[in-house]
Amino acid sequence: MATRIEPLARLDAAGDGVDCYLQTIQSLQQRVIQSQRATLLKVAARLEEAVIARKRIFVFGTGHSHMLAEEAFCRAGGLAG
C-alpha cells in the first residue's frame, strides 16, 4: 500500500520550508518504526548473531539504494573493520 504524503501548505517564511521538511521526514520515520518494529528487531537479532559468529554479511544496492549498503560497508567504525 502506497503512502500518500499531503502537499505542503503555502509557506510564509523561508525557514518554514526547512521545518516542514524536517517534520515530514520525522513523521515518515515514525510510521516506518511503528509499522515495521517487529521485523526490524528480527533483522537486528540475525545480524547480531552473524557478527558474533564471525560470519559474513553481504550487502548490495543499485542506484540510490546502494547508500544503505555503504552504511554497512564504507563507514568508518562500521562492520568493515
N, C-alpha and C positions, 0 to 999 in steps of 0.2 A: 504494500500500500504506500503510495507516494505521500510525502509530507508536503502540505501546502504552506507556504510562507506568505503571510499577508504583506501587501505592498506597504512601504513606509509612508507615514503621513508626511505632509509638507513640512520641511524643516525651516525654522525661523532663524537659527544662528548656525554658524559654521561648526561649532563644537557639538551641536546636536547630532550631526551625522555620525561622528565617532561614537558617541554614547549610544545611539540607536543601534549601530553595528555591533557594539560590544554586548548589549542586552540581547540582541537577536542570536548571536553566537552562543552566549551563555544559556539561553533558553533551549536551543537545539542540543547542546551538550547535556543538559539536564534530562531532556527527553530520551536521549540515547542511553544514558546511565540508568534511568528508571525502567526503560523497556528491555534493556539488554544486560542488566546486572548479573543475573544468574549465569548467562553464557560467558560473560567477561571473567567471572570468578573461576569458572571451569577451565577456561583457556589459561588464565594466570597460574592455576594449580598445575596444569600439564607442563607449562613452560618451566615452572619451578622444579618439577620432577626431572625434567630433561637436563636442566643446568646442574642439579645435584648429582645426577648420574653421569655427568660429563658427556652427555650425548650431544649430537649436532642439532641445531635448529636452522632450518632452511627458510629464508625469506625471499620473496620475489614481488616485483611490481613492474608494471609498464605504465607509460605516461605519467600522470601525476601521482598515481598510486605507488610509484617507486619511492616516494618520500617516506612512506611507512616502513619500507624495508631499510631505508637509510637510517631511520631512528634506531633500529636494532643493530645495524652493522657499522655504520660510519661514525657515529657519535663518540666523542672522547668519553671514556669511562663506561661505555656500553658493553655489550656482551662480546664484542670482538676484541678482547684484550688478551 
